[in-house]
Amino acid sequence: MYRVVNKQALAKRLFIYFLPLLLIGVLIGAPFLLLFLGSFSLLIWHYHQLYRLSDWLLNQRSFNPPEGEGAWEQVFEGIYHLQHRNRKKRNELADLIRRFRDGAEAVPDAVIVLQRDLSIVWCNQLALKVLGLQWPTDHGQRLDNLVRDPKFVKYMHAESFDEALELENGHSVEQVLEFRVMPYASSQLMVVVRDVTRLKQLEQMRKDFVANVSHELRTPLTVVSGYLEMFDGDMMPPPAIWCKAQNTMLEQCKRMDSLVNQLLSLSRIEGARRQDNDKPINVPQLLTYIQTEAQSLNQDKGHELIFDIDTNLDIKGSEEELRSAFSNLVFNAIHYTKAGGKVTVSWQYTENQAHFSVIDNGDGIAPEHINRLTERFYRVDKARSRTTGGSGLGLAITKHVLTRHDSQLKIKSKLGEGSCFSFSFNKDKTVLLANLDKS
């Protein structure tokens, strides 16, 4: 327990120290000399203790202060307890700062703390990655000198932070960043940078979707309404005109019906599915049905159709959904390959996976279109797609079906040489029918 030095204790010690000296001095007839010598010795002793304290404070070879004697024992002990409390507070503060930094690193956004003059005080690791900052090199640097976009500089200098700033990131291709600035502490600012690229893409896809649906439905409706306006309720048109009008209206109505059904199908398969309800699918039989339909569709094209099917290879999944994925790729190859071409369909077990591919020798697809082929209503050649009757939803449906079955559509193409659309299923979904009786 720490003992506090008080005046009474000090006075008592001085009395006990000087009383014997005074008595001895009286006996020998020199009391003032002994009192002087005693005071001088006491002064030297105190200076020695002060030196030990000063040496320990400057060098601090040990956390513990030196051993003290007399009144200095309480002084050294008091310093020890004070230092112990300070160290405890420093550890608590360091732990608090560490938790703050860990929390800031866990935030899914880039965070930067600035002084009012826009000099950087601190930033998390994501800020280094997103904005290309370097730490600790950029500590104290002005953020507007590191992010040199004029829009950002104007935004920061205007000091009007009610609205967020969206900026294309020059450090990453096609990345959009959202900057939000808010007061922090008494004289600082906190900048939160969020990657909104995906949100912007989704917003653009929504706009494109609405525009494309409107366009796709407007054309058939215009044809049907145009013919209906021509008809007089009291007099029917000549048989030749009526036959042509009827066929055209039926064709456009079927087109609208097909479009609506595909939209409903796409909406249905975009949600999550329960894989515990998966059942074995007789894929060779399914592909046989698709082959029959493909041959019927191929009568006008005259393609060479080759189906290389492993009859002992099935998978687990949803038959209705996977039929759509298989058929979309096969029928697309027939539709978009010039007459007299070659289409090869393969279903084989390779590298511990069930692999499906459709290869054609058509015109091929330019690289800039490949990543967007699975978007809704996206077409490489809109005029040609409309001629073939495509809706632009087939590959979008295929993509979502494969995602729901833990697979992914892969597209390889070269202009003038053809294309290859393929996907694979892992071993968990594969059923080798060596010992099963297929029906």
C-alpha positions as CSV (number, residue, x, y, z in Angstrom):
1,M,0.0,0.0,0.0
2,Y,1.4,3.4,-1.0
3,R,2.3,5.5,2.0
4,V,1.8,9.3,1.8
5,V,4.5,11.6,3.2
6,N,3.1,14.2,5.6
7,K,4.5,17.1,7.5
8,Q,4.3,15.5,10.9
9,A,6.4,12.5,9.8
10,L,9.0,14.8,8.2
11,A,9.2,17.0,11.3
12,K,9.5,13.9,13.5
13,R,12.4,12.6,11.4
14,L,14.2,15.9,11.4
15,F,13.8,16.1,15.2
16,I,15.1,12.6,15.7
17,Y,18.1,13.4,13.4
18,F,19.1,16.7,14.9
19,L,18.4,16.0,18.7
20,P,21.4,13.6,19.2
21,L,23.7,16.0,17.3
22,L,22.6,18.9,19.5
23,L,23.1,16.9,22.7
24,I,26.5,15.7,21.7
25,G,27.5,19.2,20.7
26,V,26.4,20.6,24.0
27,L,28.5,18.0,25.8
28,I,31.6,18.8,23.8
29,G,30.9,22.5,23.8
30,A,30.4,22.8,20.0
31,P,26.6,22.5,19.3
32,F,26.6,24.8,16.2
33,L,29.5,22.9,14.6
34,L,27.8,19.6,14.9
35,L,24.5,21.0,13.7
36,F,26.3,22.5,10.7
37,L,28.0,19.2,9.9
38,G,24.7,17.3,10.3
39,S,22.9,19.8,8.0
40,F,25.7,19.6,5.4
41,S,25.6,15.7,5.5
42,L,21.9,15.8,5.1
43,L,22.1,18.1,2.2
44,I,24.7,15.9,0.5
45,W,22.5,12.9,1.0
46,H,19.4,14.6,-0.5
47,Y,21.5,15.8,-3.5
48,H,22.6,12.2,-4.0
49,Q,19.0,11.0,-4.0
50,L,18.1,13.8,-6.5
51,Y,21.0,12.7,-8.7
52,R,19.7,9.1,-8.6
53,L,16.2,10.3,-9.5
54,S,17.5,12.5,-12.3
55,D,19.6,9.7,-13.7
56,W,16.7,7.3,-13.7
57,L,14.3,9.8,-15.3
58,L,16.8,10.6,-18.1
59,N,18.1,7.1,-18.9
60,Q,15.2,4.8,-17.6
61,R,17.2,1.6,-18.0
62,S,14.4,0.0,-15.9
63,F,10.7,0.7,-15.5
64,N,11.1,0.5,-11.7
65,P,12.6,3.6,-10.0
66,P,15.7,3.1,-7.8
67,E,15.4,2.0,-4.2
68,G,14.9,5.0,-1.8
69,E,15.6,5.5,1.8
70,G,13.9,7.6,4.4
71,A,11.5,10.2,2.9
72,W,12.8,9.4,-0.6
73,E,11.4,5.9,-0.3
74,Q,7.8,7.4,-0.4
75,V,8.9,9.7,-3.3
76,F,10.2,6.9,-5.4
77,E,7.3,4.7,-4.5
78,G,4.9,7.5,-5.5
79,I,6.6,8.0,-8.9
80,Y,6.4,4.3,-9.4
81,H,2.6,4.2,-8.8
82,L,2.2,7.3,-11.0
83,Q,4.1,5.8,-13.8
84,H,2.2,2.5,-13.4
85,R,-1.1,4.4,-13.7
86,N,0.1,6.3,-16.8
87,R,1.2,3.1,-18.4
88,K,-2.2,1.6,-17.7
89,K,-3.9,4.6,-19.3
90,R,-1.6,4.5,-22.3
91,N,-2.4,0.8,-22.8
92,E,-6.1,1.5,-22.6
93,L,-5.7,4.4,-25.0
94,A,-3.7,2.2,-27.4
95,D,-6.3,-0.5,-27.1
96,L,-9.0,2.0,-27.9
97,I,-7.1,3.3,-30.9
98,R,-6.5,-0.3,-32.1
99,R,-10.2,-1.1,-31.8
100,F,-11.1,2.1,-33.7
101,R,-8.6,1.2,-36.5
102,D,-9.9,-2.4,-36.7
103,G,-13.4,-1.1,-36.9
104,A,-12.4,1.4,-39.6
105,E,-10.6,-1.4,-41.5
106,A,-13.8,-3.5,-41.3
107,V,-15.9,-0.8,-42.9
108,P,-16.6,-1.8,-46.6
109,D,-15.8,1.8,-47.7
110,A,-12.6,3.8,-48.0
111,V,-12.3,6.2,-45.0
112,I,-10.0,9.2,-44.9
113,V,-9.6,11.7,-42.0
114,L,-8.5,15.2,-43.1
115,Q,-7.6,18.4,-41.4
116,R,-9.6,21.5,-42.5
117,D,-6.8,22.4,-44.9
118,L,-7.4,18.9,-46.5
119,S,-4.1,17.4,-45.3
120,I,-4.4,13.7,-44.6
121,V,-4.4,12.6,-41.0
122,W,-5.3,8.9,-41.4
123,C,-6.8,6.5,-43.9
124,N,-7.7,2.8,-43.9
125,Q,-6.2,0.2,-46.2
126,L,-9.2,0.3,-48.6
127,A,-8.4,4.0,-49.3
128,L,-4.9,3.0,-50.3
129,K,-6.3,0.5,-52.8
130,V,-9.2,2.6,-54.2
131,L,-7.5,6.0,-54.5
132,G,-4.0,4.8,-55.0
133,L,-2.7,6.5,-51.8
134,Q,0.6,5.5,-50.1
135,W,1.0,5.2,-46.4
136,P,2.8,6.7,-44.5
137,T,4.3,8.6,-47.5
138,D,1.1,10.6,-48.0
139,H,0.6,11.5,-44.4
140,G,0.2,15.2,-44.2
141,Q,-0.3,15.6,-47.9
142,R,-3.3,17.5,-49.2
143,L,-5.9,15.1,-50.7
144,D,-6.8,17.6,-53.5
145,N,-3.1,17.3,-54.6
146,L,-3.4,13.5,-54.8
147,V,-6.8,13.3,-56.4
148,R,-6.3,15.8,-59.2
149,D,-9.7,15.6,-60.9
150,P,-11.1,19.1,-61.3
151,K,-14.6,18.1,-60.2
152,F,-13.2,16.8,-56.9
153,V,-11.0,19.9,-56.3
154,K,-14.0,22.2,-56.9
155,Y,-16.2,20.0,-54.7
156,M,-13.8,20.1,-51.8
157,H,-13.1,23.8,-52.0
158,A,-16.8,24.7,-52.2
159,E,-17.3,23.1,-48.8
160,S,-20.9,22.3,-49.6
161,F,-21.2,18.6,-48.7
162,D,-24.9,18.1,-48.6
163,E,-24.8,16.1,-51.9
164,A,-22.4,13.3,-52.6
165,L,-19.9,13.5,-55.5
166,E,-19.8,10.8,-58.1
167,L,-16.5,10.5,-59.9
168,E,-14.9,8.0,-62.4
169,N,-11.8,6.5,-60.9
170,G,-8.7,7.0,-63.0
171,H,-6.9,4.2,-61.1
172,S,-9.5,1.5,-62.2
173,V,-11.2,0.9,-65.5
174,E,-14.9,1.8,-65.6
175,Q,-15.1,2.3,-61.8
176,V,-17.4,4.9,-60.3
177,L,-16.7,6.2,-56.8
178,E,-19.1,8.1,-54.6
179,F,-17.5,10.7,-52.2
180,R,-19.3,11.8,-49.0
181,V,-17.7,14.4,-46.7
182,M,-18.8,15.1,-43.1
183,P,-17.4,17.0,-40.2
184,Y,-15.3,15.0,-37.9
185,A,-14.1,16.0,-34.4
186,S,-13.8,19.7,-33.9
187,S,-11.6,20.7,-36.8
188,Q,-11.4,17.7,-39.1
189,L,-13.3,16.2,-42.0
190,M,-14.1,12.5,-42.7
191,V,-14.2,11.4,-46.3
192,V,-16.1,8.2,-47.1
193,V,-15.5,6.8,-50.6
194,R,-17.8,4.0,-51.8
195,D,-17.6,2.0,-55.0
196,V,-21.0,2.4,-56.7
197,T,-20.0,0.9,-60.0
198,R,-22.4,-2.0,-59.6
199,L,-25.3,0.2,-58.6
200,K,-24.7,2.4,-61.7
201,Q,-24.6,-0.6,-63.9
202,L,-27.8,-2.0,-62.4
203,E,-29.5,1.4,-62.9
204,Q,-28.4,1.5,-66.5
205,M,-29.5,-2.1,-67.0
206,R,-32.9,-1.1,-65.6
207,K,-33.2,1.8,-68.0
208,D,-32.1,-0.3,-70.9
209,F,-34.6,-3.1,-69.9
210,V,-37.5,-0.7,-69.7
211,A,-36.6,0.9,-73.1
212,N,-36.0,-2.5,-74.8
213,V,-39.3,-4.0,-73.4
214,S,-41.2,-1.0,-74.6
215,H,-39.6,-1.2,-78.0
216,E,-40.1,-4.9,-78.3
217,L,-43.8,-4.7,-77.4
218,R,-44.5,-1.5,-79.4
219,T,-43.6,-3.1,-82.8
220,P,-46.1,-6.0,-82.6
221,L,-48.8,-3.8,-81.1
222,T,-48.4,-1.2,-83.8
223,V,-48.8,-3.9,-86.5
224,V,-51.9,-5.4,-84.8
225,S,-53.5,-2.1,-84.2
226,G,-52.7,-0.9,-87.7
227,Y,-54.5,-3.9,-89.3
228,L,-57.5,-3.6,-86.9
229,E,-57.9,0.1,-87.9
230,M,-58.1,-1.0,-91.5
231,F,-61.0,-3.3,-91.0
232,D,-64.5,-2.1,-91.3
233,G,-67.0,-3.7,-89.0
234,D,-69.6,-3.9,-91.8
235,M,-67.3,-5.2,-94.5
236,M,-64.5,-7.6,-94.4
237,P,-61.4,-7.1,-96.6
238,P,-60.7,-9.4,-99.6
239,P,-59.6,-12.9,-98.7
240,A,-56.1,-12.3,-99.9
241,I,-55.6,-9.2,-97.7
242,W,-57.4,-10.9,-94.7
243,C,-55.2,-14.0,-95.0
244,K,-52.0,-11.9,-95.0
245,A,-53.3,-9.7,-92.2
246,Q,-54.4,-12.6,-90.1
247,N,-51.0,-14.4,-90.5
248,T,-49.1,-11.2,-89.6
249,M,-51.2,-10.5,-86.5
250,L,-50.9,-14.1,-85.3
251,E,-47.2,-14.0,-85.8
252,Q,-46.9,-10.7,-83.9
253,C,-49.1,-12.0,-81.1
254,K,-47.0,-15.1,-80.8
255,R,-43.9,-13.0,-80.6
256,M,-45.4,-10.9,-77.8
257,D,-46.6,-14.1,-76.0
258,S,-43.1,-15.6,-76.3
259,L,-41.5,-12.4,-75.0
260,V,-43.9,-12.3,-72.0
261,N,-43.3,-16.0,-71.2
262,Q,-39.5,-15.5,-71.4
263,L,-39.7,-12.5,-69.1
264,L,-41.8,-14.6,-66.6
265,S,-39.3,-17.4,-66.9
266,L,-36.4,-15.1,-66.3
267,S,-38.1,-13.5,-63.3
268,R,-38.8,-17.0,-61.8
269,I,-35.3,-18.3,-62.1
270,E,-33.5,-15.2,-60.8
271,G,-34.5,-16.1,-57.2
272,A,-32.7,-18.6,-55.0
273,R,-33.5,-22.3,-55.4
274,R,-33.5,-25.3,-53.1
275,Q,-30.9,-27.7,-54.3
276,D,-32.1,-30.5,-52.0
277,N,-35.0,-31.0,-54.4
278,D,-32.7,-31.7,-57.3
279,K,-33.4,-35.0,-59.2
280,P,-31.3,-36.9,-61.7
281,I,-32.0,-35.7,-65.3
282,N,-31.7,-38.0,-68.3
283,V,-29.6,-35.6,-70.2
284,P,-28.9,-37.9,-73.3
285,Q,-32.6,-38.3,-73.7
286,L,-33.2,-34.6,-73.3
287,L,-30.6,-33.8,-75.9
288,T,-32.2,-36.3,-78.2
289,Y,-35.4,-34.3,-78.1
290,I,-33.5,-31.1,-78.6
291,Q,-31.7,-32.7,-81.6
292,T,-35.1,-33.6,-83.2
293,E,-36.2,-30.0,-82.7
294,A,-32.9,-28.7,-84.1
295,Q,-33.2,-30.8,-87.2
296,S,-36.7,-29.4,-87.8
297,L,-35.4,-25.9,-87.3
298,N,-32.4,-26.6,-89.5
299,Q,-34.4,-27.5,-92.7
300,D,-34.1,-24.0,-94.2
301,K,-30.5,-23.5,-93.0
302,G,-29.0,-26.8,-94.2
303,H,-26.3,-26.9,-91.4
304,E,-24.3,-30.0,-90.7
305,L,-25.5,-30.9,-87.2
306,I,-23.2,-33.2,-85.1
307,F,-24.3,-34.4,-81.6
308,D,-21.6,-36.2,-79.7
309,I,-23.5,-37.4,-76.6
310,D,-22.2,-39.6,-73.7
311,T,-25.3,-41.9,-73.1
312,N,-24.1,-42.8,-69.6
313,L,-23.8,-39.3,-68.2
314,D,-26.6,-37.6,-66.3
315,I,-26.7,-34.7,-63.8
316,K,-28.8,-33.6,-60.9
317,G,-30.9,-30.4,-61.2
318,S,-34.1,-28.9,-62.5
319,E,-35.0,-30.5,-65.9
320,E,-37.2,-27.7,-67.0
321,E,-34.6,-25.1,-66.4
322,L,-31.7,-27.0,-67.8
323,R,-33.7,-27.9,-70.9
324,S,-34.0,-24.2,-71.5
325,A,-30.2,-23.7,-71.1
326,F,-29.3,-26.6,-73.5
327,S,-31.8,-25.6,-76.1
328,N,-31.0,-21.9,-76.1
329,L,-27.4,-22.5,-77.0
330,V,-28.2,-25.1,-79.7
331,F,-31.0,-23.0,-81.3
332,N,-28.9,-19.8,-81.2
333,A,-26.1,-21.6,-83.1
334,I,-28.5,-22.7,-85.8
335,H,-30.2,-19.2,-86.0
336,Y,-27.0,-17.2,-86.2
337,T,-24.8,-19.4,-88.3
338,K,-25.0,-18.8,-92.1
339,A,-26.7,-21.4,-94.2
340,G,-24.6,-24.5,-94.9
341,G,-22.5,-24.1,-91.7
342,K,-21.5,-26.7,-89.1
343,V,-22.8,-26.9,-85.6
344,T,-21.2,-29.4,-83.1
345,V,-22.9,-30.3,-79.8
346,S,-20.9,-32.2,-77.2
347,W,-21.9,-33.7,-73.9
348,Q,-19.0,-35.5,-72.3
349,Y,-17.4,-36.3,-69.0
350,T,-13.9,-34.7,-68.9
351,E,-11.6,-33.8,-66.0
352,N,-14.1,-35.0,-63.4
353,Q,-16.8,-32.7,-64.8
354,A,-19.8,-33.0,-67.0
355,H,-19.0,-30.7,-69.9
356,F,-21.5,-29.3,-72.5
357,S,-20.4,-27.3,-75.5
358,V,-21.9,-25.9,-78.7
359,I,-19.4,-25.0,-81.4
360,D,-20.3,-23.3,-84.7
361,N,-18.3,-21.9,-87.7
362,G,-20.4,-18.8,-88.0
363,D,-19.3,-15.1,-88.3
364,G,-18.0,-15.0,-84.7
365,I,-18.4,-12.2,-82.1
366,A,-16.3,-9.2,-81.5
367,P,-14.5,-9.1,-78.1
368,E,-16.3,-5.9,-77.0
369,H,-19.7,-7.7,-77.2
370,I,-18.8,-11.0,-75.4
371,N,-19.1,-9.7,-71.8
372,R,-22.5,-8.2,-72.5
373,L,-24.1,-11.1,-74.3
374,T,-25.9,-12.3,-71.2
375,E,-27.6,-8.9,-70.5
376,R,-31.3,-8.8,-71.2
377,F,-32.2,-7.7,-74.7
378,Y,-28.6,-7.1,-75.7
379,R,-27.9,-7.9,-79.3
380,V,-24.8,-7.7,-81.4
381,D,-26.8,-7.0,-84.6
382,K,-30.3,-5.8,-83.7
383,A,-31.5,-5.9,-87.3
384,R,-30.4,-9.5,-87.8
385,S,-31.8,-10.6,-84.5
386,R,-35.2,-9.1,-85.3
387,T,-35.1,-11.0,-88.6
388,T,-34.4,-14.3,-86.9
389,G,-37.1,-13.6,-84.3
390,G,-34.8,-13.4,-81.3
391,S,-35.9,-11.6,-78.2
392,G,-32.4,-11.1,-76.6
393,L,-33.4,-13.0,-73.5
394,G,-32.1,-16.5,-74.2
395,L,-28.6,-16.1,-73.0
396,A,-29.8,-14.1,-69.9
397,I,-32.0,-17.1,-69.0
398,T,-29.2,-19.5,-69.7
399,K,-26.8,-17.5,-67.4
400,H,-29.3,-17.5,-64.5
401,V,-30.1,-21.2,-64.9
402,L,-26.4,-22.1,-64.8
403,T,-25.8,-19.9,-61.8
404,R,-28.6,-21.7,-59.9
405,H,-26.9,-25.0,-60.7
406,D,-23.4,-23.8,-59.6
407,S,-22.1,-23.5,-63.1
408,Q,-21.0,-20.6,-65.4
409,L,-21.5,-19.9,-69.1
410,K,-18.1,-19.5,-71.0
411,I,-18.0,-17.9,-74.3
412,K,-15.1,-18.0,-76.8
413,S,-15.3,-16.5,-80.2
414,K,-13.2,-15.1,-83.0
415,L,-14.4,-13.0,-85.8
416,G,-14.7,-15.0,-89.1
417,E,-14.0,-18.3,-87.4
418,G,-17.0,-19.1,-85.2
419,S,-17.9,-19.3,-81.5
420,C,-17.9,-21.8,-78.7
421,F,-20.5,-21.6,-75.9
422,S,-19.9,-24.1,-73.0
423,F,-20.5,-24.9,-69.4
424,S,-19.6,-27.6,-66.9
425,F,-21.0,-29.2,-63.8
426,N,-18.8,-30.4,-60.9
427,K,-18.6,-33.9,-59.7
428,D,-21.2,-33.4,-57.0
429,K,-23.9,-32.9,-59.6
430,T,-22.7,-35.6,-62.0
431,V,-24.4,-39.0,-62.2
432,L,-22.6,-41.7,-64.1
433,L,-25.2,-44.3,-65.2
434,A,-23.0,-47.4,-65.4
435,N,-25.1,-49.2,-62.9
436,L,-28.4,-47.4,-63.3
437,D,-31.3,-48.4,-65.6
438,K,-32.3,-45.3,-67.5
439,S,-35.9,-44.8,-68.5
